[in-house]
Amino acid sequence: MNGYQWFIENIKRKTGIDLAQYKEAQMKRRLTSLYEKRGLKNFQEFFQAMEKDEALFHEFLDRMTINVSEFYRNAKRWEVLEKKILPKLFEQNRRLKIWSAACSTGEEPYTVAMILSKYIPLAHVSILATDIDENAIARAKIGLYTERSLQEIPEEMKKKFFKKEGMYYKIDEKIKRTVTFKKHNLLADPFGRQFDLIVCRNVLIYFTEEAKQQLYYKFNQALRPGGILFVGSTEQIFNPALYGFEIEDTFFYRKIK
Ligand SMILES: C[S@@+](CC[C@H](N)C(=O)[O-])C[C@H]1O[C@@H](n2cnc3c(N)ncnc32)[C@H](O)[C@@H]1O
C-alpha cells in the first residue's frame, strides 16, 4: 500500500470522509503542499502529526474542502433560475422544497432566498443547506461577508438585504431565518426526498467519475418527478438520460423518471 492509500484509510477511520472518491492528483497536490509547509516529509508523518495537533487537523479539513463561494456566482445562471425555472416550479407547487447541497459559507442558499423573495413572502421560504464542513456552516450561520463575495449581487438586493458593519456586510435576519443549515456528507449520508429543486454547484468537479455518477442517481431519487437539479458552470452532465434527467436549460436538469 502506498503512503497516500494508507493516509486515505486512516482518514476514513478517523472522520468517515473517503478521500478515495475525490480526484487523486488534485487532492494529493493540495495536501502535499500543506504538509510540506509544516515541515513534514510524507503522508504518514502528516497523519501522525494531525493525531497530536488539533489545529493541523482543522487545517487539513480546510485544505481538502475548498470553501470558495460568492453570492450570485455565475450571475447569468441565477437569472435563468429566476426567470425560467422558478415560474414553472411555482406552477406545480407554491411551497417549494429546496436543498442547497455543499453550501459552503451560505452565499448559495442565501442567494436562493433572495431570488425567491421576488415571488413569495420570505416567511413562506424554507431552504435546507448542507455541507461536510462544520466551520463553513458556522460561518454561514453568522452571515458576515466581505465585499469580494458580494461582487455579482444586484445592487437592489445588496441594498435590501445587507447592512455594512465595518469591513463586513451583514445579511438580513429575514433572509437568514429562511435557511436551515446541517452537516451532511454527500458521499456517505442519506438524502432527503421529494425536493422541487436541488442546487449542487462547484463540488462535483472535485469528485471521481464514479462518485459523480452515483451522485447523479441519488439526486434523481431525491427529486420529485419534474424537479430540477442545478449544477455548477463547469459541471455539465454528459448523458443526463442515463440518470433519469432531461436538459431544461444549460446546467439545469429536470427529473423525467
Ligand atoms: C467550492 S465550494 C462550493 C460552494 C457553493 N456550492 C458554490 O458553488 O459557491 C465546495 C464545498 O463543497 C463542500 N464539500 C466537499 N466535499 C463534500 C462532501 N463530500 N459532502 C458535502 N460537501 C462537501 C466543501 O466543504 C465546500 O464548502
The ligand as an ORCA input file, in Angstrom:
! r2SCAN-3c Opt
* xyz 0 1
  C     -16.154     25.349     -3.811
  S     -17.348     25.140     -2.525
  C     -18.865     25.403     -3.404
  C     -19.824     26.252     -2.626
  C     -21.108     26.643     -3.358
  N     -21.889     25.481     -3.707
  C     -20.824     27.465     -4.597
  O     -20.983     26.975     -5.706
  O     -20.397     28.616     -4.463
  C     -17.309     23.380     -2.274
  C     -17.959     22.945     -0.978
  O     -18.154     21.536     -1.020
  C     -18.007     21.031      0.277
  N     -17.764     19.578      0.205
  C     -16.643     18.932     -0.187
  N     -16.830     17.598     -0.104
  C     -18.099     17.405      0.339
  C     -18.874     16.260      0.636
  N     -18.370     15.026      0.481
  N     -20.159     16.419      1.085
  C     -20.662     17.676      1.256
  N     -19.982     18.803      0.998
  C     -18.705     18.671      0.544
  C     -16.852     21.834      0.841
  O     -16.827     21.803      2.245
  C     -17.110     23.217      0.254
  O     -17.832     24.013      1.157
*
